[in-house]
Amino acid sequence: MGRLRRFLPPQVADLIVASGAERQLESHRREITALFCDLRGFTGFSESSDPEDVMTLLRQYHAAIGEIIITYSGTLERYAGDGVMVVFNDPVPVDNPALQAVRMALDMRAALGGLIEKWRRLGHELGFGIGIAHGYATLGTIGFEGPLRLCRHRHGFERGVALVRRSQARADPHQPARPYGGGRRNQR
């Protein structure tokens, strides 16, 4: 179980172990909310800092948001450096996933405020950005024999996700997170 949880979101690993099957990994359609967040100025920081300082900062950042993701029953879909994507309502059903995402975004922003101030005192000019997308998606696994990836895909939803990510990247670090209703018109 411990190894499985290292390669899959904990909720997915728990469901697979509890059911003894991989049904949760098959393609299915569901209404989800996705939250994206990252650190503003991280690329410049990582390019001009010692690798050990970058790793320390990332550990602090991931520890702070990781606890909050678990509190709000989000599924960590992926992370790359400072970029994080969290999904609500799959594989674990969540009442009002958009509201959960907004509440989590507000808690993340509050939690990161102290860290960002600490990093500023150390001379690191970093901010925190959040974007939220909501709509229907087709979910399941893709890949080849060996490493598989959980995949969330729906053509209209993906366009909404791209819009949210671009908006989130351009937004002022202190703007509130706003839900986006992309992908609703093609519900099935």
Salt bridges, closest charged atoms under 4 A:
ASP14 OD2 - ARG5 NH2 3.80
GLU31 OE2 - HIS134 NE2 2.72
GLU31 OE2 - ARG184 NH1 2.94
ASP38 OD1 - ARG40 NE 3.34
GLU77 OE2 - ARG78 NH2 3.14
GLU77 OE1 - ARG152 NE 2.61
ASP90 OD1 - HIS28 NE2 2.72
ASP90 OD1 - ARG30 NH1 2.83
ASP90 OD2 - ARG152 NH1 3.65
GLU125 OE1 - ARG120 NE 3.31
